[in-house]
Amino acid sequence: MVEIMITSKELNSFKRDYFDLKKQRYQGHIIHDPGTTPEHRKLVTEVCEWAYKNKMIYFTRVYLKTGKIVDVLIPELVRPFIEVRASEEKKDKIYLDEYSDLIQFVDVSDPYRLL
């Protein structure tokens, strides 16, 4: 089991750096976009359950300063921005090009590991 702890100061700094602070995001809540597929919602939920089991802080549907939205954000990961893709909704790799070193794509049809 992973046990990485992030301090409140580090979390607040992370939020200031990346979050659109005008839009409220709730820590530890799973929020789904109504336009996504059941498979997409299931995998978002699985990712959040994994984070919860590993005592990690997570956010869903995070609005970034750039105006983009990330499915799941887990600040303690090496690549904290997690974008879930179902086969019928493949997003271009440039979706979050400005954060290419911080994002990982998780496909519904493929096995996944979180970094």
N, C-alpha and C positions, 0 to 999 in steps of 0.2 A: 504494500500500500504506500502510495506517495504521501508524504507529509511535508509540504512546503508551506510555510506561513508567510503571509504578506502583512506588513504592518499597516496601520491606518494611514500613516503618513505616506507610505509608498503607494497605497491604493488611491488616495486623494490626488497625489501627483500624477499617477497614471490617468485618472479621470480628466484632470485638467489638460493633459497633453493630447488626449485622443477623443474624449466624449464631446458631443454637442450638449453643453450643460443646460441649454434652454429646454431640452426634452428630457423628461424624467425617465430613468431606467431603474427598475427595482432589482436589487441584488437577491439572488436565490429564487426568483420567480420565472416560470416558463411561460413565455408569451409567443404565440404563433401568429404568423401572417395568415389571415383567412384565405388568401389566394394560393396557398401551397398545397401540395398533395399529401395524402395520408402517410405515404412513405417518408416524405420530408419531415413532417411533424413527428413521426415516430423516431427518426434518427436524431433530431434536435433533442427530444426528450431523453434518449439514451445517452447522448453526450453530457447532458446536464446531470443525469443520474450518476454517471461515471465521476463527474467533478464532485458531486455531493458525497459520494462514498469515499472519495479521496480527500475530503475536507478542504476542498478548494472553493474559492469564491467564483461565482459565475453570473453572467448577465445574458439576457436574450434580447434579440431585436434592438441592438445598440445603434443609435444614431451617432455617427462620427462627425467631427468638425468639417470634414470634406463634403458632407451631405449624403454619403453612402451609409448603408445599413448592413451590419454584420449579424448573422444568425445567432452565434454564441460567442461570448468573449470571456476567456478565463485568463486573468492577468498573470497568473503564476506560471503559465506555459512559456516555452521558448518562442513559440508562434501562437500568440494568444487569440488571434482573430480566426474563428472557425466558420467557414462558409459551407453549408450543406447543399449538395446538388443532387437532384434526382435525375435520372436519365432523360426525362422529357423536359427538363429545365436547365440544361447545361449553360452555365454562365461563362462568358469569355474570361480567360486568364487575366485580362487587364482590368477586371472589375474593380479591384482594389490595388491597381498598379503602384500607387504611391506608398503602399504598405506591403510590397511584395515579400519583404524579408520577415514580416510579422504574420502573414496569413497562411493557413493551411486549408485545402479543400478536402472535404469528406464526401465521397460519392455513396449514394444509397446502395448501388449495385456492387460496390467493392468492399472488401474488408478494410478496416481502418485502425490506425494507431494515432494517438494524439502525442505530439511532441511538446 
